[in-house]
Amino acid sequence: MTLSTDSTSTDKTTDTATQWQAANAARSALYRWFADVFARELTSDTLNDWQNNQTFDGIHEAFVSLDLEPYSARVKKAIDDLEQLPKEHRALELAADFAQIFLLSGDDSAPPYASYYLSEDKQLYNEPTKQMHQFLASQHLKLHAEFHEPDDHVSVYFMVMSLWIDSSMEQNIDMSDVAQEQVEFLDTALLSWLSKFNERCQKIRVKTDVYPALVALAEQFVLADREALDF
């Protein structure tokens, strides 16, 4: 009986570890996807890929599995609605929306920087920028040379999570320890301002609903991931 019990326990541990690895692979891919989405305007090629090759359908299924179907369906509808515009205008309209939401002055946009939401004066390059810079240095990470944004840009937080997840998988770090560390990072570094960012995004008047829908989905994804890590 003792040998049988030990074997069952080992099997359960192995199953849990396997599930954790599979979940991490999916988590990393989704965090990286959001990082890419918010780092720059969607190109015509990416948009065509989403629409014609049904790439987003696969991503949508991943969000459905996380019980985020309503939020992902909103993104899907926003993408489908682009077909109402002339094909040659779609990428231009999205670029205009990207600029309107993320690039204009704070009063007329939703700056994608933690400093704007966590500083009383709403100035960029404040304490959150310094903290993220220090965190990146401590993890021996550097932003891509072509990414000319402050370290507290929202896409940086998503990319950090993706790289962190990949690293924990490669090093086979204890899952409970890394999960707790990631919960603390999400709570203090991202969720401390992500809802405010999303609220502003929903209020900006833009031509399409693509970016407001993506930001709403991003917030719900982070909240769901944070809850899943709290085991």
Secondary structure, 3 states (H helix, E strand, C coil): CHHHHHHHHHHHHHHHHHHHHHHHHHHHHHHHHHHHHHHCCCCHHHHHHHHHCCHHHHHHHHHHHCCCHHHHHHHHHHHHHHHHCCHHHHHHHHHHHHHHHHHCCHHHCCCCEHHHHHCCCCCCCCHHHHHHHHHHHHCCCCCCCCCCCCCCEHHHHHHHHHHHHHHHHHHCCCHHHHHHHHHHHHHHHHCCCHHHHHHHHHHCCCCCCHHHHHHHHHHHHHHHHHHHHCC
